């Protein structure tokens, strides 16, 4: 084995043993946001077996709820009813000791 090929073999072999840090943001599984919205709607006493579509909330509602620490969406249920649903924003990593508690989710029927 030549000196150059030995160097390549050592470097490649060392890379195979050394674990590389993984820093990827893993997206939620398909349909999980819709299932969470439907569960929240049911918890608030409204009929909704499943959410068929989540879309952005109207700007006025989204801005007002964002000021309260909530991410607002419009949810269309499979029974034809529509709701404004708002979840607390996600915080990366463990919460800081001085962090305020997460905001309370909101559900509001829409016409």
N, C-alpha and C positions, 0 to 999 in steps of 0.2 A: 504494500500500500504506500502510495506517495505521501509526502509530507502534507500537501494541500488537501488530498482527499481525507487524510486522518483528521485534519483540523475541521473540515466540514462534518465528518462523522461525530466528532466530539460536540460541536456546537448544536447540531440537530438532535443528538441524543440528550444533551442537557436541556434543550427546549422541551423535549417530550416529557421529562421528569418534573420540570419546574411548572407548578400550577400558575396559570395566568389569572389575575383578578377579573371577575366578571362584574361589570357595572351597567347592566342593561335594565331599562324600565320595562317590566313585563306587563303587557296590556291585559285587561280583564278578559275572561273567557267570553265568547259571543253570547249575547242574551243576558248576561249577568246584571247589567244596568237596568234593563227592562224588568227583570224579575224583582230587583230591589225596589224599583218604583212601584210596581204592582203591590208588593208586600206593604210598603209604606202607606199606599192609598187604602188598602184594606184595614191596616192598623188604625187609621183615622175614621173608620166606620163607613166607608163608601164601597159600593160593589165594583169590583174590577178583578176578573179572573186572570187577566194577563194584559200587559201593555204591548200594543202592536207597533208603536212608534214613539220615539223620544225626539223632540226637536227643541231648538233654542227658545227660551221664554221671551216674551215681549220685552223690549229694551227697558222700559220704565220699571217693570217688575224685577228684571234681572239686576238692574242697578241698585234698587232699593234693598233687595235681599242680599246682594254682594256686600253692602255696607254692614249687614248683620252677620257676615261670615258664612253665607249660604250660596250654593251654586244652584241656580234655578233652571228648570226645564219644563216644557209642556209635554204631558204624557197623554196619548190617545189610547183608551182602553178598547178591548175587543167588543165591548157592549155599546160602543159609540160615544161614550162619555169622555170628556176631556178635563184634565186637571193640571194645575200648576203645582209642581213638586219641587221642593228645594232641600238639598242635602248639605251638611257641613262640608266645607272645602277639605280636601285631603291634605294631611301634613306629612311631609317626608320624614321618615325615621321616627324614633321614639319621641314622645312629647317632652318639651322642656319642663323643668319643675315649676317655672313661673308662668307657664302658658295658661291662658284662660280655658275653661271647659269648652268643648265643642258646642256650637249653636244647636238649638232644637230644630229638627226638621219641620217643614211646613207643607201642608196639602191644602189647596184651595180649588173648589170646583170652578170650571170655566163654562161660559154659555155655549 
